[in-house]
């Protein structure tokens, strides 16, 4: 499987597994719309746009295999890995 096909399918998997559930509704809607409009092979610009969404993904509830595959691609493209987002809580 080519990397651009992998990026598209992994983006769909991230979406299905709640990796973007913390985003605003309009951001998730934009991602859905983008995925539906994309045709393979993806251009470099399209790949980078999807990877930008990955930068905003939350690893909290993702299956470890999916997280590993995504982070491998992010590392290969010189980007930061997907990490678990933590809410800052004040302690009194």
N, C-alpha and C positions, 0 to 999 in steps of 0.2 A: 504494500500500500504506500502510495506516495505521501510525503509529509503534508502537503496541502489537503489531501483527502482526510488524513489523520486529524489535522487541526479542526476541520469542519465536524467530523464525527465526534471528536472529543469535546468540542464545544456543546454539541447536542447532549452528550452524556453528562457534562457538568450541569447543564440546565435541568436535565431530568433528575439529577441527584441532589438538587437544592444548592448547588454551588453559588448561585446568584440570588437566592431567596431573600437576602438582606438588601438588595437593590430596590430602588423606587420602581413603582409600577411602570412608569413611562420608559425607564431604562430597560426593564425586562421586555416590554413590548417592542422596543427598538431592536433588541437582540433577536426576538422571535421573527420580526419582519425581515431583518438582515439575513437570517438563516434561510428563510423561505425564498428569498430573491437570489441567493448565491448559486452560481453554476460552476461546476468543476471543469477544468482545473482552476483553482483560485489564483488570482493575481497576487503579487507580493503585497500590494496595498490591502487587499482583502484579508490576507493572512495576518498582517500586522494589526488590522482593525479587530479581528477576533482575538488575537493575543492580548490586545489592550483590555478587552473584557476579562480575559483570564487574570490580568493583574488585579482585578477587583473581585475575584472569586474568594469564597471562604471555604477553607479546608475542613471546617469543624465536623461535618457529617459525611464527607466524601469517602467512598471505598478506597482503601489503601492502594489498590492496583491502578485505579483511575488517577489518583493523585500522583503516583509514581510516573505514569506515562505522560501526564501533563507537565510535571516538573522536569522531566527529561527533555522534552521539547523546549521548554522555557530556558533551560540551561544551555542547550545547543544554540539558541538564538540570542544568548547573552542577556536574558531577562531574569528578574528575581523570581524565586519559586512561589507557588501558592502556599499561603500559610493560614493558620487558624486566626480569625479575627477575634480579638478580645474586647469586651466592653469594659471601659474604665469605671470602677466602682469606688465611691468614696466611703471610707470607713470612719465612723465616729467613735 
